[in-house]
Amino acid sequence: MSSAETAIKKMIALISSDGVTFEVEESVAVQSETIKNMIENNIAVTPIPLSNVTSNILLKVIDYCKHHAEAASNAAVYGAVADKVAKEYVRQFDTEFLKVDQSTLIDLLNAAYNLNIKSLVELSCNKVANMLKWMSIEQIRCTLNAENDFIPE
Protein backbone atom coordinates (compact mmCIF):
# COMPACT_ATOMS: atom_id res chain seq x y z
CA MET A 1 0.00 0.00 0.00
CA SER A 2 1.40 3.38 -0.95
CA SER A 3 1.82 6.20 1.53
CA ALA A 4 -0.86 8.17 -0.36
CA GLU A 5 -3.40 5.37 0.22
CA THR A 6 -2.46 5.21 3.89
CA ALA A 7 -2.80 8.98 4.28
CA ILE A 8 -6.38 9.10 2.98
CA LYS A 9 -7.76 6.55 5.45
CA LYS A 10 -10.03 8.35 7.87
CA MET A 11 -9.25 7.67 11.51
CA ILE A 12 -11.81 7.66 14.31
CA ALA A 13 -10.91 8.21 17.97
CA LEU A 14 -12.69 6.09 20.56
CA ILE A 15 -12.35 6.63 24.30
CA SER A 16 -13.04 3.84 26.78
CA SER A 17 -14.84 4.19 30.09
CA ASP A 18 -11.48 4.27 31.88
CA GLY A 19 -10.20 7.13 29.71
CA VAL A 20 -7.95 5.31 27.23
CA THR A 21 -8.12 6.65 23.66
CA PHE A 22 -7.82 4.38 20.61
CA GLU A 23 -7.35 5.57 17.02
CA VAL A 24 -8.94 3.18 14.51
CA GLU A 25 -9.66 3.29 10.82
CA GLU A 26 -13.22 4.29 9.98
CA SER A 27 -13.74 0.94 8.19
CA VAL A 28 -13.04 -0.77 11.52
CA ALA A 29 -15.13 1.60 13.65
CA VAL A 30 -18.22 1.27 11.44
CA GLN A 31 -18.38 -2.46 12.18
CA SER A 32 -20.37 -1.05 15.11
CA GLU A 33 -23.82 0.05 13.91
CA THR A 34 -23.96 2.50 16.81
CA ILE A 35 -20.77 4.28 15.72
CA LYS A 36 -21.73 4.00 12.04
CA ASN A 37 -25.05 5.75 12.72
CA MET A 38 -23.32 8.47 14.74
CA ILE A 39 -20.92 9.14 11.87
CA GLU A 40 -23.59 9.02 9.15
CA ASN A 41 -25.87 11.36 11.07
CA ASN A 42 -23.00 13.74 11.90
CA ILE A 43 -23.54 13.41 15.64
CA ALA A 44 -20.20 11.79 16.45
CA VAL A 45 -18.04 13.82 18.79
CA THR A 46 -14.30 13.29 18.81
CA PRO A 47 -13.23 11.20 20.53
CA ILE A 48 -16.36 9.05 20.64
CA PRO A 49 -16.96 8.19 24.31
CA LEU A 50 -17.82 4.57 25.06
CA SER A 51 -18.92 4.81 28.67
CA ASN A 52 -19.89 1.13 29.00
CA VAL A 53 -16.67 -0.39 27.61
CA THR A 54 -13.35 -0.64 29.46
CA SER A 55 -10.04 -0.32 27.62
CA ASN A 56 -9.12 -4.01 27.83
CA ILE A 57 -12.48 -5.03 26.35
CA LEU A 58 -12.43 -2.23 23.77
CA LEU A 59 -9.00 -3.43 22.63
CA LYS A 60 -10.43 -6.91 22.05
CA VAL A 61 -13.49 -5.50 20.25
CA ILE A 62 -11.24 -3.41 18.00
CA ASP A 63 -9.14 -6.49 17.22
CA TYR A 64 -12.31 -8.40 16.32
CA CYS A 65 -13.57 -5.58 14.10
CA LYS A 66 -10.19 -5.21 12.37
CA HIS A 67 -10.09 -8.87 11.41
CA HIS A 68 -13.68 -8.85 10.17
CA ALA A 69 -13.26 -5.59 8.23
CA GLU A 70 -10.03 -6.84 6.64
CA ALA A 71 -11.63 -10.14 5.61
CA ALA A 72 -14.65 -8.37 4.10
CA SER A 73 -12.41 -5.93 2.25
CA ASN A 74 -10.22 -8.70 0.81
CA ALA A 75 -13.28 -10.69 -0.29
CA ALA A 76 -14.74 -7.61 -2.01
CA VAL A 77 -11.49 -6.79 -3.80
CA TYR A 78 -10.38 -10.27 -4.82
CA GLY A 79 -13.69 -12.02 -5.52
CA ALA A 80 -15.20 -15.43 -4.84
CA VAL A 81 -12.00 -17.35 -4.14
CA ALA A 82 -10.91 -14.74 -1.63
CA ASP A 83 -14.41 -14.80 -0.10
CA LYS A 84 -14.04 -18.52 0.66
CA VAL A 85 -10.57 -17.95 2.12
CA ALA A 86 -11.84 -14.95 4.10
CA LYS A 87 -14.70 -16.97 5.62
CA GLU A 88 -12.27 -19.68 6.76
CA TYR A 89 -9.89 -17.02 8.13
CA VAL A 90 -12.75 -15.41 10.07
CA ARG A 91 -13.98 -18.77 11.37
CA GLN A 92 -10.52 -19.65 12.69
CA PHE A 93 -10.04 -16.20 14.16
CA ASP A 94 -13.45 -16.31 15.88
CA THR A 95 -12.67 -19.70 17.43
CA GLU A 96 -9.44 -18.38 18.93
CA PHE A 97 -10.92 -15.00 19.82
CA LEU A 98 -13.45 -16.48 22.24
CA LYS A 99 -10.90 -18.50 24.19
CA VAL A 100 -11.28 -16.14 27.14
CA ASP A 101 -12.37 -16.42 30.74
CA GLN A 102 -16.05 -16.20 31.62
CA SER A 103 -15.92 -12.63 32.92
CA THR A 104 -14.24 -11.38 29.73
CA LEU A 105 -16.80 -13.26 27.63
CA ILE A 106 -19.70 -11.57 29.42
CA ASP A 107 -17.98 -8.17 29.10
CA LEU A 108 -17.45 -8.79 25.35
CA LEU A 109 -21.11 -9.70 24.96
CA ASN A 110 -22.19 -6.53 26.78
CA ALA A 111 -19.83 -4.38 24.70
CA ALA A 112 -21.00 -5.99 21.45
CA TYR A 113 -24.62 -5.42 22.46
CA ASN A 114 -24.02 -1.77 23.45
CA LEU A 115 -22.04 -1.08 20.27
CA ASN A 116 -24.50 -3.03 18.13
CA ILE A 117 -21.96 -5.36 16.51
CA LYS A 118 -24.36 -8.07 15.40
CA SER A 119 -21.77 -10.69 14.43
CA LEU A 120 -19.98 -10.37 17.79
CA VAL A 121 -23.28 -10.49 19.69
CA GLU A 122 -24.21 -13.71 17.90
CA LEU A 123 -20.77 -15.23 18.39
CA SER A 124 -20.70 -14.35 22.09
CA CYS A 125 -24.28 -15.49 22.69
CA ASN A 126 -23.55 -18.85 21.09
CA LYS A 127 -20.51 -19.30 23.32
CA VAL A 128 -22.49 -18.33 26.46
CA ALA A 129 -25.38 -20.61 25.47
CA ASN A 130 -23.01 -23.54 24.96
CA MET A 131 -21.38 -22.78 28.29
CA LEU A 132 -24.74 -22.73 30.13
CA LYS A 133 -26.35 -25.62 28.26
CA TRP A 134 -25.70 -28.33 30.81
CA MET A 135 -25.81 -26.24 33.99
CA SER A 136 -28.52 -26.39 36.61
CA ILE A 137 -30.64 -23.32 37.35
CA GLU A 138 -28.61 -22.69 40.51
CA GLN A 139 -25.31 -22.91 38.59
CA ILE A 140 -26.60 -20.52 35.91
CA ARG A 141 -27.70 -18.01 38.56
CA CYS A 142 -24.30 -18.23 40.22
CA THR A 143 -22.45 -17.92 36.88
CA LEU A 144 -24.47 -14.90 35.75
CA ASN A 145 -24.74 -13.34 39.22
CA ALA A 146 -28.53 -13.45 38.94
CA GLU A 147 -30.56 -13.41 42.12
CA ASN A 148 -33.30 -15.92 42.75
CA ASP A 149 -36.44 -13.80 42.63
CA PHE A 150 -38.77 -16.79 42.50
CA ILE A 151 -41.59 -16.49 45.04
CA PRO A 152 -43.27 -19.80 45.87
CA GLU A 153 -47.05 -19.69 45.85
Phi and psi in degrees as a GROMACS rama.xvg file:
@    title "Ramachandran Plot"
@    xaxis  label "Phi"
@    yaxis  label "Psi"
@TYPE xy
-75.6384  162.403  SER-2
-67.0374  -27.6772  SER-3
-66.9634  -39.9215  ALA-4
-67.1875  -38.5213  GLU-5
-65.5782  -39.022  THR-6
-67.515  -28.4536  ALA-7
-87.4115  -5.1343  ILE-8
-70.214  126.219  LYS-9
-78.8462  132.618  LYS-10
-105.204  143.401  MET-11
-120.059  133.87  ILE-12
-96.2934  130.52  ALA-13
-120.3  138.76  LEU-14
-121.951  127.522  ILE-15
-76.7312  171.546  SER-16
-64.7916  -23.6816  SER-17
-98.8783  17.8655  ASP-18
85.4149  10.0156  GLY-19
-89.5617  131.554  VAL-20
-100.012  136.438  THR-21
-122.958  133.604  PHE-22
-100.869  121.448  GLU-23
-131.033  154.717  VAL-24
-65.7729  148.113  GLU-25
-58.2116  -38.146  GLU-26
-60.6055  -27.8996  SER-27
-80.5917  -46.2805  VAL-28
-61.8673  -36.1208  ALA-29
-78.8216  4.40922  VAL-30
-64.2429  -24.154  GLN-31
-87.8722  119.723  SER-32
-62.9288  -33.021  GLU-33
-62.1061  -49.7403  THR-34
-68.3279  -40.6704  ILE-35
-57.0614  -46.2588  LYS-36
-64.3647  -38.3755  ASN-37
-62.808  -42.3636  MET-38
-68.6982  -47.3292  ILE-39
-62.9018  -34.1942  GLU-40
-93.2828  8.87191  ASN-41
55.0137  38.5687  ASN-42
-114.9  7.63623  ILE-43
-77.3881  127.114  ALA-44
-94.8326  157.834  VAL-45
-115.551  128.978  THR-46
-73.687  157.3  PRO-47
-76.6381  118.041  ILE-48
-78.9807  133.165  PRO-49
-119.272  82.4203  LEU-50
-68.0566  -15.5585  SER-51
-103.741  7.69546  ASN-52
-128.506  120.994  VAL-53
-77.0466  164.919  THR-54
-63.2293  -39.6776  SER-55
-66.6374  -35.9447  ASN-56
-75.9481  -39.7202  ILE-57
-61.6793  -37.8664  LEU-58
-60.6908  -42.5457  LEU-59
-67.2371  -41.2549  LYS-60
-62.6209  -42.2178  VAL-61
-62.2885  -43.0344  ILE-62
-59.3707  -45.12  ASP-63
-59.4287  -48.8893  TYR-64
-64.4488  -37.624  CYS-65
-60.4118  -48.2808  LYS-66
-63.2052  -41.6192  HIS-67
-71.2289  -38.1868  HIS-68
-66.7934  -41.8711  ALA-69
-63.5399  -43.6253  GLU-70
-63.9866  -42.8863  ALA-71
-64.7952  -40.8999  ALA-72
-64.3489  -45.3741  SER-73
-62.8404  -40.961  ASN-74
-63.9604  -40.4576  ALA-75
-67.6026  -37.7196  ALA-76
-77.813  -41.9494  VAL-77
-102.433  -3.42065  TYR-78
90.9519  -160.729  GLY-79
-61.6845  -42.5914  ALA-80
-62.8687  -44.6923  VAL-81
-64.7486  -33.0364  ALA-82
-62.2871  -42.8611  ASP-83
-64.4899  -43.8237  LYS-84
-64.2775  -42.2803  VAL-85
-62.0123  -42.1478  ALA-86
-62.936  -39.6133  LYS-87
-68.0006  -41.1879  GLU-88
-59.4632  -46.678  TYR-89
-65.2268  -42.2079  VAL-90
-59.8525  -46.2313  ARG-91
-65.3415  -42.1195  GLN-92
-61.5556  -46.9993  PHE-93
-59.3794  -40.1306  ASP-94
-60.5871  -46.3316  THR-95
-71.7025  -36.2326  GLU-96
-59.1464  -38.1078  PHE-97
-88.7888  10.4487  LEU-98
-82.8114  72.3732  LYS-99
-131.176  166.873  VAL-100
-71.5609  165.906  ASP-101
-60.0402  -41.9141  GLN-102
-62.8064  -43.7022  SER-103
-64.4047  -40.2769  THR-104
-59.9541  -45.7716  LEU-105
-64.8764  -40.7391  ILE-106
-64.1951  -39.1512  ASP-107
-63.4455  -42.682  LEU-108
-61.4981  -45.7494  LEU-109
-62.4973  -42.963  ASN-110
-63.7784  -45.1226  ALA-111
-61.8836  -39.5529  ALA-112
-66.1732  -47.3816  TYR-113
-65.4835  -33.6782  ASN-114
-91.2467  -3.99317  LEU-115
56.6342  58.0731  ASN-116
-107.65  90.1217  ILE-117
-53.9803  -46.1165  LYS-118
-63.8743  -36.1371  SER-119
-74.8074  -34.3716  LEU-120
-61.2432  -48.8278  VAL-121
-61.9247  -45.1056  GLU-122
-61.1621  -47.0234  LEU-123
-66.9414  -41.7998  SER-124
-62.295  -41.4885  CYS-125
-61.0245  -42.5555  ASN-126
-64.5398  -44.5359  LYS-127
-64.5336  -43.2704  VAL-128
-60.7097  -43.6617  ALA-129
-65.4102  -33.82  ASN-130
-68.6124  -38.1508  MET-131
-87.983  -12.5976  LEU-132
-49.0008  -44.402  LYS-133
-104.63  12.6987  TRP-134
-87.0466  153.048  MET-135
-76.6852  168.09  SER-136
-58.4535  -42.4187  ILE-137
-63.9138  -41.8205  GLU-138
-65.0983  -39.7459  GLN-139
-63.8515  -44.8934  ILE-140
-59.3214  -43.2378  ARG-141
-65.5702  -45.2209  CYS-142
-61.1674  -42.6672  THR-143
-94.7897  4.27053  LEU-144
54.3583  43.4056  ASN-145
-101.325  131.438  ALA-146
-78.2756  153.866  GLU-147
-85.5065  102.27  ASN-148
-101.799  16.3578  ASP-149
-71.5178  129.9  PHE-150
-114.168  113.817  ILE-151
-64.6714  144.892  PRO-152
